[in-house]
Amino acid sequence: MNIASKLCVPSLKHKCLTFLLTHAAGRPIRAMRIAELFEEEELYREGSRFVLDNPGGWPDHELNTLSKETLLRLEKRYTSLF
């Protein structure tokens, strides 16, 4: 994604995004971090869905890679589920 953005290659960015969307379940927090960096809403939603499906199941060192805004959003969405 980084190279695709820097070199302005939309087709490569699209392929990267497709790959990330299909593999978001394996590393959803990493997917969310990439989504934050590149402002990809669909990838963000997909990653957050997996994170919210397993609350409390993520190590703090991974969660701390996310922005404070994202952590707050996750907390609000999690509390609204209950």
DSSP file with accessible surface (Angstrom, degrees, kcal/mol):
  #  RESIDUE AA STRUCTURE BP1 BP2  ACC     N-H-->O    O-->H-N    N-H-->O    O-->H-N    TCO  KAPPA ALPHA  PHI   PSI    X-CA   Y-CA   Z-CA
    1    1 A M     >        0   0   32      0, 0.0     4,-2.4     0, 0.0     5,-0.2   0.000 360.0 360.0 360.0 -39.7    0.0    0.0    0.0
    2    2 A N  H  >  +     0   0   89      2,-0.2     4,-2.7     1,-0.2     5,-0.2   0.939 360.0  42.4 -63.1 -48.4    2.8    2.3    0.9
    3    3 A I  H  > S+     0   0  110      1,-0.2     4,-2.7     2,-0.2    -1,-0.2   0.915 113.3  53.3 -65.0 -42.4    4.6    1.9   -2.5
    4    4 A A  H  4>S+     0   0    2      1,-0.2     5,-2.6     2,-0.2     4,-0.4   0.899 113.1  43.9 -60.2 -39.9    1.3    2.1   -4.4
    5    5 A S  H ><5S+     0   0   40     -4,-2.4     3,-0.6     3,-0.2    -2,-0.2   0.922 114.4  48.1 -71.1 -45.1    0.5    5.3   -2.7
    6    6 A K  H 3<5S+     0   0  156     -4,-2.7    -2,-0.2     1,-0.2    -1,-0.2   0.882 119.2  39.1 -63.8 -38.2    3.9    6.9   -3.1
    7    7 A L  T 3<5S-     0   0  121     -4,-2.7    -1,-0.2    -5,-0.2    -2,-0.2   0.437 108.1-125.1 -91.3  -0.9    4.2    5.9   -6.8
    8    8 A C  T < 5 +     0   0  104     -3,-0.6    -3,-0.2    -4,-0.4    -4,-0.1   0.956  53.2 154.9  55.5  58.0    0.5    6.7   -7.4
    9    9 A V     >< -     0   0   51     -5,-2.6     4,-2.2     1,-0.2     3,-0.4  -0.832  20.1-177.3-116.1  89.9   -0.3    3.3   -8.9
   10   10 A P  H  > S+     0   0  102      0, 0.0     4,-2.6     0, 0.0     5,-0.2   0.855  80.3  56.1 -58.9 -36.8   -4.1    2.9   -8.3
   11   11 A S  H  > S+     0   0   79      2,-0.2     4,-2.0     1,-0.2     5,-0.1   0.906 109.6  46.1 -65.4 -37.7   -4.2   -0.6   -9.8
   12   12 A L  H  > S+     0   0   71     -3,-0.4     4,-2.6     2,-0.2    -1,-0.2   0.915 111.6  51.8 -69.0 -40.6   -1.6   -1.8   -7.3
   13   13 A K  H  X S+     0   0   58     -4,-2.2     4,-2.6     1,-0.2    -2,-0.2   0.916 109.3  50.7 -61.4 -41.0   -3.3   -0.1   -4.4
   14   14 A H  H  X S+     0   0  125     -4,-2.6     4,-2.6     2,-0.2    -1,-0.2   0.917 110.7  48.3 -63.6 -43.6   -6.6   -1.8   -5.4
   15   15 A K  H  X S+     0   0  146     -4,-2.0     4,-2.3     2,-0.2    -2,-0.2   0.907 112.3  49.2 -64.6 -40.8   -4.9   -5.2   -5.5
   16   16 A C  H  X S+     0   0   33     -4,-2.6     4,-2.8     2,-0.2    -2,-0.2   0.926 111.6  49.0 -62.3 -44.6   -3.3   -4.6   -2.1
   17   17 A L  H  X S+     0   0   20     -4,-2.6     4,-2.7     2,-0.2    -2,-0.2   0.915 109.8  51.5 -63.4 -42.1   -6.6   -3.6   -0.7
   18   18 A T  H  X S+     0   0   66     -4,-2.6     4,-1.9     2,-0.2    -1,-0.2   0.935 111.8  47.5 -59.9 -45.2   -8.3   -6.7   -2.1
   19   19 A F  H  X S+     0   0  118     -4,-2.3     4,-1.1     1,-0.2    -2,-0.2   0.942 112.8  48.4 -60.5 -47.8   -5.7   -8.9   -0.5
   20   20 A L  H  X S+     0   0   31     -4,-2.8     4,-0.6     1,-0.2     3,-0.4   0.889 109.4  52.8 -63.0 -38.7   -5.9   -7.1    2.8
   21   21 A L  H >< S+     0   0   34     -4,-2.7     3,-0.6     1,-0.2     4,-0.2   0.891 110.4  47.3 -63.8 -38.8   -9.7   -7.3    2.8
   22   22 A T  H 3< S+     0   0   99     -4,-1.9    -1,-0.2     1,-0.2    -2,-0.2   0.676 120.2  38.7 -78.3 -14.3   -9.6  -11.1    2.2
   23   23 A H  H >X S+     0   0  106     -4,-1.1     3,-1.1    -3,-0.4     4,-0.9   0.262  80.5 107.5-116.9  11.9   -7.0  -11.6    4.9
   24   24 A A  T << S+     0   0    2     -3,-0.6     7,-0.2    -4,-0.6     3,-0.2   0.805  70.6  66.0 -62.9 -28.3   -8.2   -9.1    7.6
   25   25 A A  T 34 S+     0   0   55     -4,-0.2    -1,-0.3     1,-0.2    -2,-0.1   0.845  97.1  55.4 -64.3 -31.6   -9.4  -11.9    9.8
   26   26 A G  T <4 S+     0   0   60     -3,-1.1    -1,-0.2     1,-0.3    -2,-0.2   0.882 130.5   8.3 -70.9 -38.8   -5.9  -13.2   10.4
   27   27 A R  S  X S+     0   0  114     -4,-0.9     4,-2.4    -3,-0.2    -1,-0.3  -0.536  73.0 164.1-140.0  68.9   -4.5   -9.9   11.7
   28   28 A P  H  > S+     0   0    1      0, 0.0     4,-2.4     0, 0.0     5,-0.2   0.849  75.8  52.8 -64.2 -33.1   -7.4   -7.5   12.1
   29   29 A I  H  > S+     0   0    1      2,-0.2     4,-2.3     1,-0.2     5,-0.2   0.926 110.5  47.6 -69.4 -40.3   -5.6   -5.0   14.2
   30   30 A R  H  > S+     0   0  139      2,-0.2     4,-2.4     1,-0.2    -1,-0.2   0.914 111.1  52.3 -64.1 -40.0   -2.8   -4.7   11.7
   31   31 A A  H  X S+     0   0    5     -4,-2.4     4,-2.5    -7,-0.2    -2,-0.2   0.915 109.4  49.5 -61.4 -41.2   -5.5   -4.3    9.0
   32   32 A M  H  X S+     0   0    0     -4,-2.4     4,-2.5     2,-0.2    -1,-0.2   0.890 109.1  52.1 -65.2 -38.7   -7.1   -1.5   11.0
   33   33 A R  H  X S+     0   0   88     -4,-2.3     4,-2.3     2,-0.2    -2,-0.2   0.924 110.9  46.9 -64.0 -43.2   -3.7    0.2   11.4
   34   34 A I  H  X S+     0   0   39     -4,-2.4     4,-2.2     1,-0.2    -2,-0.2   0.921 111.1  52.8 -63.2 -41.1   -3.1    0.1    7.6
   35   35 A A  H  X>S+     0   0    2     -4,-2.5     5,-1.9     1,-0.2     4,-0.8   0.891 108.5  50.3 -61.9 -39.4   -6.6    1.4    7.1
   36   36 A E  H ><5S+     0   0   36     -4,-2.5     3,-0.7     3,-0.2    -1,-0.2   0.941 111.5  48.0 -61.9 -47.3   -6.0    4.3    9.4
   37   37 A L  H 3<5S+     0   0   97     -4,-2.3    -2,-0.2     1,-0.2    -1,-0.2   0.852 123.1  31.6 -63.6 -36.3   -2.7    5.2    7.6
   38   38 A F  H 3<5S-     0   0   42     -4,-2.2    -1,-0.2    -5,-0.2    -2,-0.2   0.272 105.4-120.5-109.4  10.0   -4.3    5.1    4.1
   39   39 A E  T <<5 +     0   0  172     -4,-0.8     2,-0.8    -3,-0.7    -3,-0.2   0.912  51.9 161.2  52.9  52.1   -7.8    6.2    5.0
   40   40 A E     >< -     0   0   37     -5,-1.9     4,-2.1     1,-0.2    -1,-0.2  -0.854  18.9-174.2-106.6  97.7   -9.4    3.0    3.7
   41   41 A E  H  > S+     0   0  145     -2,-0.8     4,-2.7     1,-0.2     5,-0.2   0.874  80.3  53.4 -62.2 -40.7  -12.9    2.9    5.3
   42   42 A E  H  > S+     0   0  107      1,-0.2     4,-2.3     2,-0.2    -1,-0.2   0.929 111.3  45.6 -64.2 -43.4  -13.8   -0.6    4.0
   43   43 A L  H  > S+     0   0    0      2,-0.2     4,-2.7     1,-0.2     5,-0.2   0.905 111.8  53.6 -66.0 -38.0  -10.7   -2.2    5.4
   44   44 A Y  H  X S+     0   0   24     -4,-2.1     4,-2.7     1,-0.2     5,-0.2   0.940 110.1  46.7 -60.8 -47.4  -11.2   -0.4    8.7
   45   45 A R  H  X S+     0   0  134     -4,-2.7     4,-2.0     2,-0.2    -1,-0.2   0.911 112.6  49.9 -61.9 -43.7  -14.8   -1.7    9.0
   46   46 A E  H  X S+     0   0   53     -4,-2.3     4,-1.4    -5,-0.2    -2,-0.2   0.938 113.6  44.8 -63.4 -46.4  -13.7   -5.2    8.2
   47   47 A G  H  X S+     0   0    0     -4,-2.7     4,-2.1     1,-0.2    -2,-0.2   0.928 112.4  51.2 -63.3 -44.5  -10.8   -5.2   10.7
   48   48 A S  H  X S+     0   0    0     -4,-2.7     4,-2.9    -5,-0.2     5,-0.2   0.853 103.1  60.3 -65.0 -31.1  -13.0   -3.7   13.4
   49   49 A R  H  X S+     0   0  109     -4,-2.0     4,-1.5    -5,-0.2    -1,-0.2   0.937 108.5  43.3 -60.3 -44.7  -15.7   -6.3   12.9
   50   50 A F  H  X S+     0   0   49     -4,-1.4     4,-0.6     2,-0.2    -2,-0.2   0.884 113.3  51.6 -69.7 -37.2  -13.2   -9.1   13.7
   51   51 A V  H >< S+     0   0    9     -4,-2.1     3,-1.1     1,-0.2     6,-0.3   0.936 111.4  47.0 -64.8 -43.8  -11.8   -7.1   16.7
   52   52 A L  H 3< S+     0   0   19     -4,-2.9    -1,-0.2     1,-0.3    -2,-0.2   0.778 103.6  62.8 -70.5 -24.9  -15.2   -6.5   18.1
   53   53 A D  H 3< S+     0   0  113     -4,-1.5    -1,-0.3     1,-0.3    -2,-0.2   0.692 113.4  35.6 -70.2 -18.9  -16.2  -10.2   17.6
   54   54 A N  S X< S-     0   0   82     -3,-1.1     3,-1.9    -4,-0.6    -1,-0.3  -0.488  82.2-174.9-133.2  64.1  -13.4  -11.1   20.1
   55   55 A P  T 3  S+     0   0   53      0, 0.0    -3,-0.1     0, 0.0    -4,-0.0  -0.324  74.1  15.2 -64.1 140.1  -13.3   -8.4   22.7
   56   56 A G  T 3  S+     0   0   84      1,-0.1    -4,-0.1    -5,-0.1    -5,-0.0   0.453  98.9 104.0  79.4  -1.2  -10.5   -8.8   25.2
   57   57 A G    <   +     0   0   37     -3,-1.9    -1,-0.1    -6,-0.3    -6,-0.0   0.224  59.1  87.5 -97.3  15.5   -8.7  -11.3   23.0
   58   58 A W  S    S-     0   0   52     -4,-0.1    -2,-0.1    -7,-0.1     5,-0.0  -0.945  79.1-115.8-121.5 133.7   -6.1   -8.9   21.7
   59   59 A P    >>  -     0   0   51      0, 0.0     4,-2.3     0, 0.0     3,-0.8  -0.323  22.8-124.5 -65.3 145.8   -2.7   -8.1   23.3
   60   60 A D  H 3> S+     0   0  119      1,-0.2     4,-2.7     2,-0.2     5,-0.2   0.861 108.9  60.6 -58.6 -38.3   -2.2   -4.6   24.5
   61   61 A H  H 34 S+     0   0  136      1,-0.2    -1,-0.2     2,-0.2     4,-0.1   0.839 109.0  44.0 -63.9 -28.6    1.0   -4.2   22.5
   62   62 A E  H X4 S+     0   0   38     -3,-0.8     3,-1.8     2,-0.2     4,-0.3   0.925 113.1  49.8 -76.7 -46.9   -1.1   -4.8   19.3
   63   63 A L  H >< S+     0   0   38     -4,-2.3     3,-1.9     1,-0.3    -2,-0.2   0.868 101.7  64.0 -59.3 -34.3   -3.9   -2.5   20.4
   64   64 A N  T 3< S+     0   0  117     -4,-2.7    -1,-0.3     1,-0.3    -2,-0.2   0.581  87.8  70.2 -70.8  -5.9   -1.5    0.2   21.2
   65   65 A T  T <  S+     0   0   67     -3,-1.8    -1,-0.3    -5,-0.2    -2,-0.2   0.684  86.5  85.2 -79.1 -17.4   -0.5    0.5   17.6
   66   66 A L  S <  S-     0   0    9     -3,-1.9   -33,-0.1    -4,-0.3   -36,-0.0  -0.493  91.4 -99.2 -82.3 155.6   -4.0    1.9   16.8
   67   67 A S     >  -     0   0   33     -2,-0.2     4,-2.4     1,-0.1     5,-0.2  -0.250  29.4-113.7 -68.9 159.7   -4.7    5.6   17.2
   68   68 A K  H  > S+     0   0  174      1,-0.2     4,-2.3     2,-0.2     5,-0.2   0.869 118.1  56.1 -61.5 -36.5   -6.4    6.9   20.3
   69   69 A E  H  > S+     0   0  123      2,-0.2     4,-2.4     1,-0.2    -1,-0.2   0.913 107.9  47.5 -62.7 -42.1   -9.4    7.8   18.2
   70   70 A T  H  > S+     0   0    2      2,-0.2     4,-2.8     1,-0.2    -2,-0.2   0.922 110.7  51.0 -66.1 -43.4   -9.7    4.3   16.9
   71   71 A L  H  X S+     0   0   52     -4,-2.4     4,-2.3     1,-0.2    -2,-0.2   0.911 111.2  48.8 -60.7 -39.9   -9.4    2.8   20.4
   72   72 A L  H  X S+     0   0   89     -4,-2.3     4,-2.6     2,-0.2    -1,-0.2   0.920 111.0  50.0 -66.0 -42.6  -12.1    5.2   21.6
   73   73 A R  H  X S+     0   0  126     -4,-2.4     4,-2.6     1,-0.2     5,-0.2   0.914 110.8  49.6 -60.9 -43.9  -14.4    4.2   18.7
   74   74 A L  H  X S+     0   0   13     -4,-2.8     4,-2.6     2,-0.2    -1,-0.2   0.919 110.8  49.9 -61.9 -42.6  -13.9    0.5   19.4
   75   75 A E  H  X S+     0   0  126     -4,-2.3     4,-2.6    -5,-0.2     5,-0.2   0.928 112.1  47.3 -62.7 -44.1  -14.7    1.0   23.1
   76   76 A K  H  X S+     0   0  131     -4,-2.6     4,-1.8     1,-0.2    -2,-0.2   0.920 113.9  47.1 -63.6 -42.9  -17.9    2.9   22.2
   77   77 A R  H  X S+     0   0   94     -4,-2.6     4,-0.8     2,-0.2    -2,-0.2   0.897 112.4  50.4 -67.3 -37.2  -19.0    0.3   19.7
   78   78 A Y  H >< S+     0   0   86     -4,-2.6     3,-0.9    -5,-0.2     4,-0.5   0.938 111.5  46.9 -66.4 -45.3  -18.2   -2.5   22.1
   79   79 A T  H >< S+     0   0   83     -4,-2.6     3,-0.8     1,-0.2    -1,-0.2   0.814 107.3  57.9 -68.2 -28.2  -20.2   -0.9   25.0
   80   80 A S  H 3< S+     0   0   92     -4,-1.8    -1,-0.2     1,-0.2    -2,-0.2   0.705  96.2  64.6 -74.6 -16.8  -23.1   -0.2   22.7
   81   81 A L  T <<        0   0  108     -3,-0.9    -1,-0.2    -4,-0.8    -2,-0.2   0.724 360.0 360.0 -73.9 -21.4  -23.3   -3.9   21.9
   82   82 A F    <         0   0  180     -3,-0.8    -1,-0.1    -4,-0.5    -3,-0.0  -0.556 360.0 360.0-115.7 360.0  -24.3   -4.7   25.5
